[in-house]
């Protein structure tokens, strides 16, 4: 169950990353196009000093970029599988548990856990 769930999460991660990458590219494009289009800045829903629409969308792009960076950074910690059997000792596999786990995780494209 754990491995199946993490494989589903990996698929969702890839889809979210793809969608955010597209959104980031669009924000950059819009930022460049409207870098000189003046608009009212706002602070706490109140008009403030003028800014450009390109600046506003550049802020959106930066927020998306930070999210993309976090999604990339979490991959080694998130995509970890498990094969440990009863109580997590691998004892039922007669000394070959770690090798079986390594082979299974390689087949699934997941990292091995440090401990069960």
N, C-alpha and C positions, 0 to 999 in steps of 0.2 A: 504494500500500500504506500509506504513512504517513498519508494523509488518511483512509483507511478505518479504520485502527486508532484514530485520534483520535476519529472519529465514534462508534466502539464505546465508547471510554473515556467520551465525553460522555454516552452513554446510561446506562452503569454509574454514573457520577457522579450523575446525576439520581436514579436508583433508590436509591443509598446515601444521598443527601441526604434523600430522602423517608422512608426507613426510620429514619434517625437523628432526623429531626424528630418522627416519631411516638413514638419511644422517649423523646426529651426531654420531650415533653408528658406521657407516662405517668409519668415520674420526678417531674416537678413535681406532678402530681396526687397521687401516692403520698406525696410529701414533705409536702404540705399535710395529707393525711388522717392521717398518722402522726407529725406533728410533736411530739406529747406521749407517744408510746409509747416507754418506756424500754427499753433493752437494754444488754448489756455491750459496751463499746468494746473494741477489740482493737488491739494493737500487736505486729507480728511474730508473729502467731498466739497471742499470750498475752493473757488478759483484762486490761483496763485500766480506766480510769475510765468510768462510765456515760455513754452518749450516747442520743440518740433514733433510732429507725429513720428518722424523717423527715430527720434530719441526714445519716444515711448515704446515703439516696437523693438528697438534695440534692447531695451530693458527686458522685454518679454523673451527675446532671443537668449539673453544671458541667463535668465531663469531656466529656460529649457536646456541650455548647454550644461548648467550645473546638474540638472536631473539626469541628463545623458551620461555625464561623468560618474555620477553615483551609481547608475545602472551598470556601468562597465566595471567599476571598482568592486561591486558586490558579487560579481560572478564567481570568483574562486571560493568564496565562503558560502554562497547560496547553492551552487550546483554540486552538492555532496550527496552521494548515495549511501546505502547501508546494506550490509549482509552480515548479520551477526548471530542469528538464530536465538535459541533459548538463553535468556538472561544476558545476552550480549557477549559471551565469552569465546565464541567460535569453537568451543570444546567438542561439539558434535561432529566436527569435520576433521578430526584426527590429525592435527598438525598441519593441515593444508588450508586452513581457513583464511589466512591472510592472502595466500596466493589465489584462492578462489575469489576472494573479495576483489583483489587487484584486477583479475581477468574480467570479472563481471562489470566492474566500474569502467574499465577500458571499453568493453563492448557497449555499454550504455552512454559513454562519453561523459561520465561524471567523475568527480574527484573522490578519493577515498577519505573516509573519516579518520581522524586522529585516534579516536577511541569510540567504542560503541555507545 
